[in-house]
């Protein structure tokens, strides 16, 4: 596959969510500006990272089957290799307190589902610049 010079310079984002509709929306909103890697659960995402891949940003859901978002984010944040990767959490949980109790380490952004695509793009741009 031949990449244009512009696509080589795109920042990469790892998207982790088990909801196909959310992944499609994220892909639609972000694919023009970023190289996207899409995983449907935390286990697959962690395996991808452990294969030597380091994205510029991670956007993850919290509630997923197999290896949920809080377990995945904990593994990322305690790792010496991945802990500096900015993370935005998307969650359908109702309260900020509930979300904060599940992820007791520093994340860079929190958005509830459904999310505002414009606000998400602004947050990503701020974290990557």
Backbone as CSV, one residue per row, in Angstrom:
resi,resn,N_x,N_y,N_z,CA_x,CA_y,CA_z,C_x,C_y,C_z
1,UNK,0.839,-1.172,0.000,0.000,0.000,0.000,0.887,1.239,0.000
2,UNK,0.552,2.201,-0.820,1.309,3.436,-0.913,0.586,4.511,-0.120
3,UNK,1.332,5.163,0.775,0.767,6.226,1.592,1.211,7.566,1.047
4,UNK,0.305,8.518,1.022,0.693,9.871,0.637,1.498,10.481,1.781
5,UNK,2.210,11.561,1.489,3.009,12.233,2.513,2.110,12.700,3.657
6,UNK,0.905,13.170,3.326,-0.028,13.647,4.364,-0.457,12.511,5.282
7,UNK,-0.706,11.324,4.727,-1.157,10.217,5.574,-0.029,9.692,6.455
8,UNK,1.238,9.819,5.991,2.366,9.393,6.820,2.488,10.258,8.069
9,UNK,2.066,11.500,7.971,2.202,12.438,9.077,1.002,12.446,10.015
10,UNK,0.010,11.649,9.727,-1.173,11.607,10.589,-0.826,10.969,11.930
11,UNK,-1.358,11.539,12.987,-1.227,10.934,14.315,-2.133,9.712,14.369
12,UNK,-1.783,8.754,15.228,-2.577,7.532,15.326,-3.399,7.519,16.608
13,UNK,-4.599,6.977,16.477,-5.514,6.853,17.616,-5.992,5.410,17.692
14,UNK,-5.865,4.828,18.880,-6.408,3.503,19.152,-7.810,3.688,19.712
15,UNK,-8.803,3.149,19.011,-10.200,3.211,19.439,-10.591,1.852,20.009
16,UNK,-11.129,1.850,21.236,-11.488,0.594,21.893,-12.924,0.698,22.385
17,UNK,-13.813,-0.050,21.757,-15.231,-0.028,22.143,-15.892,-1.267,21.574
18,UNK,-16.834,-1.838,22.308,-17.528,-3.031,21.824,-18.785,-2.694,21.026
19,UNK,-19.177,-1.436,21.000,-20.374,-1.036,20.256,-19.990,-0.640,18.834
20,UNK,-20.431,-1.440,17.864,-20.096,-1.187,16.468,-20.565,0.195,16.020
21,UNK,-21.715,0.638,16.501,-22.231,1.946,16.084,-21.336,3.088,16.570
22,UNK,-20.801,2.970,17.774,-19.892,3.998,18.309,-18.591,3.991,17.511
23,UNK,-18.064,2.799,17.214,-16.832,2.715,16.421,-17.031,3.311,15.032
24,UNK,-18.166,3.049,14.424,-18.458,3.614,13.092,-18.535,5.137,13.165
25,UNK,-19.178,5.653,14.202,-19.275,7.102,14.362,-17.898,7.716,14.576
26,UNK,-17.100,7.113,15.457,-15.742,7.607,15.694,-14.926,7.559,14.398
27,UNK,-15.058,6.473,13.667,-14.331,6.340,12.402,-14.745,7.438,11.424
28,UNK,-16.041,7.669,11.299,-16.553,8.697,10.397,-16.027,10.083,10.780
29,UNK,-16.032,10.376,12.073,-15.638,11.702,12.564,-14.122,11.919,12.470
30,UNK,-13.329,10.863,12.668,-11.884,11.035,12.838,-11.008,10.569,11.674
31,UNK,-11.524,9.753,10.768,-10.667,9.115,9.774,-9.967,10.085,8.828
32,UNK,-10.540,11.230,8.593,-9.923,12.198,7.690,-8.618,12.759,8.274
33,UNK,-8.583,12.936,9.575,-7.456,13.617,10.221,-6.472,12.699,10.933
34,UNK,-6.859,11.446,11.191,-6.029,10.558,11.999,-5.976,9.159,11.411
35,UNK,-4.882,8.471,11.696,-4.787,7.044,11.385,-5.461,6.308,12.551
36,UNK,-6.465,5.498,12.262,-7.250,4.837,13.312,-6.962,3.347,13.368
37,UNK,-6.834,2.850,14.589,-6.740,1.417,14.839,-7.938,1.082,15.707
38,UNK,-8.749,0.132,15.264,-10.016,-0.157,15.928,-9.977,-1.543,16.558
39,UNK,-10.299,-1.590,17.854,-10.374,-2.848,18.597,-11.696,-2.883,19.350
40,UNK,-12.300,-4.065,19.432,-13.635,-4.178,20.032,-13.620,-4.584,21.507
41,UNK,-12.433,-4.774,22.085,-12.363,-5.057,23.520,-10.950,-4.755,24.027
42,UNK,-10.823,-4.655,25.323,-9.555,-4.318,25.944,-8.480,-5.359,25.737
43,UNK,-8.861,-6.629,25.673,-7.895,-7.705,25.468,-7.196,-7.560,24.118
44,UNK,-7.990,-7.356,23.055,-7.413,-7.180,21.718,-6.568,-5.908,21.649
45,UNK,-7.016,-4.864,22.317,-6.268,-3.607,22.324,-4.924,-3.777,23.025
46,UNK,-4.921,-4.459,24.158,-3.673,-4.676,24.892,-2.719,-5.580,24.098
47,UNK,-3.245,-6.587,23.425,-2.412,-7.435,22.565,-1.782,-6.623,21.438
48,UNK,-2.561,-5.696,20.868,-2.035,-4.839,19.804,-0.899,-3.967,20.344
49,UNK,-1.087,-3.393,21.526,-0.033,-2.588,22.152,1.195,-3.448,22.446
50,UNK,0.976,-4.632,22.986,2.077,-5.522,23.346,2.843,-6.036,22.128
51,UNK,2.286,-5.849,20.940,2.975,-6.229,19.707,3.931,-5.132,19.233
52,UNK,4.107,-4.114,20.065,5.064,-3.058,19.735,4.452,-1.808,19.139
53,UNK,3.147,-1.707,19.157,2.464,-0.542,18.599,2.220,0.501,19.685
54,UNK,2.531,1.753,19.379,2.319,2.839,20.337,1.521,3.938,19.636
55,UNK,0.240,4.083,19.957,-0.544,5.151,19.338,-0.243,6.497,20.001
56,UNK,-0.657,7.557,19.345,-0.492,8.893,19.915,-1.566,9.189,20.957
57,UNK,-2.698,8.469,20.879,-3.834,8.703,21.769,-4.676,7.437,21.821
58,UNK,-5.349,7.221,22.949,-6.296,6.111,23.095,-7.652,6.691,23.458
59,UNK,-8.688,6.216,22.775,-10.065,6.519,23.150,-10.699,5.182,23.490
60,UNK,-11.188,5.057,24.738,-11.702,3.764,25.178,-13.036,3.895,25.904
61,UNK,-13.866,2.916,25.682,-15.091,2.737,26.450,-14.699,2.095,27.780
62,UNK,-15.575,2.190,28.764,-15.323,1.517,30.035,-15.967,0.146,30.105
63,UNK,-17.184,0.026,29.609,-17.924,-1.223,29.769,-17.875,-2.044,28.488
64,UNK,-17.050,-3.099,28.539,-16.877,-3.990,27.397,-16.777,-5.421,27.909
65,UNK,-17.075,-6.388,27.041,-16.935,-7.791,27.460,-15.470,-8.221,27.498
66,UNK,-15.219,-9.377,28.077,-13.918,-10.048,28.141,-12.948,-9.350,29.084
67,UNK,-12.449,-8.218,28.685,-11.431,-7.478,29.431,-11.897,-6.041,29.347
68,UNK,-12.624,-5.578,30.356,-13.333,-4.309,30.206,-12.403,-3.106,30.207
69,UNK,-12.987,-1.939,29.962,-12.210,-0.719,29.826,-11.410,-0.346,31.051
70,UNK,-11.969,-0.538,32.237,-11.215,-0.174,33.436,-9.998,-1.081,33.618
71,UNK,-10.117,-2.376,33.286,-8.967,-3.288,33.339,-7.928,-2.910,32.285
72,UNK,-8.408,-2.597,31.085,-7.507,-2.196,30.009,-6.753,-0.912,30.382
73,UNK,-7.482,0.077,30.874,-6.848,1.352,31.230,-5.869,1.184,32.386
74,UNK,-6.195,0.332,33.332,-5.275,0.051,34.439,-3.972,-0.551,33.886
75,UNK,-4.087,-1.504,32.973,-2.902,-2.121,32.380,-2.057,-1.093,31.627
76,UNK,-2.698,-0.174,30.937,-1.974,0.871,30.206,-1.275,1.812,31.184
77,UNK,-1.967,2.239,32.215,-1.420,3.242,33.130,-0.327,2.699,34.049
78,UNK,-0.309,1.403,34.335,0.753,0.861,35.187,1.959,0.414,34.359
79,UNK,1.832,0.426,33.050,2.921,0.015,32.173,3.948,1.127,32.010
80,UNK,5.198,0.753,32.017,6.246,1.725,31.755,6.263,2.189,30.309
81,UNK,5.741,1.369,29.407,5.758,1.697,27.990,4.608,2.596,27.563
82,UNK,3.442,2.435,28.163,2.235,3.079,27.650,1.672,4.189,28.523
83,UNK,2.188,4.348,29.729,1.535,5.239,30.693,1.454,6.687,30.258
84,UNK,2.324,7.123,29.339,2.320,8.515,28.896,1.364,8.773,27.728
85,UNK,0.746,7.728,27.199,-0.201,7.905,26.095,-1.447,8.602,26.641
86,UNK,-1.853,9.726,26.045,-3.086,10.377,26.499,-4.295,9.471,26.267
87,UNK,-5.235,9.523,27.210,-6.425,8.673,27.135,-7.676,9.515,27.325
88,UNK,-8.643,9.285,26.426,-9.987,9.842,26.578,-10.919,8.665,26.806
89,UNK,-11.722,8.749,27.843,-12.684,7.697,28.162,-14.071,8.137,27.713
90,UNK,-14.742,7.248,26.991,-16.144,7.437,26.636,-16.944,6.488,27.505
91,UNK,-18.020,6.978,28.089,-18.788,6.103,28.964,-20.269,6.411,28.910
92,UNK,-21.042,5.361,28.999,-22.483,5.499,29.103,-22.934,5.556,30.547
93,UNK,-21.987,5.474,31.492,-22.326,5.536,32.916,-22.963,6.879,33.243
94,UNK,-23.808,6.860,34.220,-24.613,8.044,34.491,-23.909,9.132,35.297
95,UNK,-22.981,8.779,36.163,-22.390,9.817,37.009,-20.876,9.850,36.906
96,UNK,-20.338,11.038,37.036,-18.894,11.228,37.026,-18.245,10.489,38.189
97,UNK,-18.884,10.492,39.348,-18.340,9.805,40.523,-18.196,8.306,40.280
98,UNK,-19.178,7.711,39.625,-19.126,6.281,39.318,-17.944,5.984,38.397
99,UNK,-17.763,6.830,37.401,-16.666,6.633,36.458,-15.331,6.804,37.171
100,UNK,-15.198,7.845,37.965,-13.944,8.102,38.677,-13.606,6.983,39.658
101,UNK,-14.619,6.342,40.236,-14.347,5.245,41.163,-13.794,4.017,40.434
102,UNK,-14.118,3.883,39.144,-13.645,2.735,38.368,-12.257,2.957,37.770
103,UNK,-11.843,4.212,37.644,-10.522,4.504,37.080,-9.790,5.488,37.998
104,UNK,-9.136,4.988,39.023,-8.505,5.841,40.034,-7.140,6.393,39.629
105,UNK,-6.832,6.465,38.353,-5.576,6.997,37.881,-5.874,8.095,36.877
106,UNK,-4.873,8.836,36.517,-5.056,10.011,35.680,-5.422,9.644,34.239
107,UNK,-6.523,10.214,33.776,-6.877,10.154,32.364,-6.934,11.591,31.869
108,UNK,-6.949,11.765,30.570,-6.849,13.102,30.008,-8.181,13.687,29.572
109,UNK,-9.205,12.872,29.536,-10.509,13.371,29.132,-11.581,12.349,29.418
110,UNK,-12.771,12.842,29.652,-13.916,11.989,29.947,-15.120,12.577,29.235
111,UNK,-15.787,11.750,28.451,-16.982,12.189,27.736,-18.050,11.129,27.887
112,UNK,-19.271,11.580,28.057,-20.366,10.625,28.168,-20.933,10.335,26.782
113,UNK,-21.499,9.147,26.653,-22.180,8.751,25.422,-23.647,9.117,25.566
114,UNK,-24.266,9.631,24.545,-23.672,9.979,23.261,-22.783,11.213,23.409
115,UNK,-21.713,11.263,22.631,-20.751,12.356,22.739,-20.962,13.357,21.606
116,UNK,-20.474,14.565,21.836,-20.528,15.615,20.831,-19.259,15.501,19.974
117,UNK,-19.378,15.166,18.687,-18.198,14.984,17.843,-17.286,16.220,17.783
118,UNK,-17.867,17.400,17.764,-17.056,18.619,17.706,-16.225,18.778,18.968
119,UNK,-16.840,18.545,20.125,-16.089,18.645,21.384,-15.010,17.575,21.476
120,UNK,-15.300,16.381,20.988,-14.302,15.310,20.996,-13.111,15.698,20.126
121,UNK,-13.371,16.205,18.926,-12.286,16.608,18.035,-11.446,17.728,18.655
122,UNK,-12.087,18.653,19.335,-11.352,19.740,20.006,-10.456,19.178,21.113
123,UNK,-10.975,18.245,21.889,-10.200,17.631,22.975,-9.001,16.863,22.403
124,UNK,-9.227,16.111,21.338,-8.130,15.359,20.708,-7.064,16.319,20.202
125,UNK,-7.486,17.339,19.523,-6.531,18.311,18.971,-5.706,18.946,20.090
126,UNK,-6.347,19.303,21.199,-5.639,19.904,22.318,-4.612,18.928,22.926
127,UNK,-4.961,17.656,23.012,-4.053,16.667,23.602,-2.883,16.325,22.677
128,UNK,-3.095,16.396,21.373,-2.055,15.985,20.437,-1.175,17.126,19.951
129,UNK,-1.505,18.339,20.311,-0.689,19.481,19.883,0.120,20.057,21.012
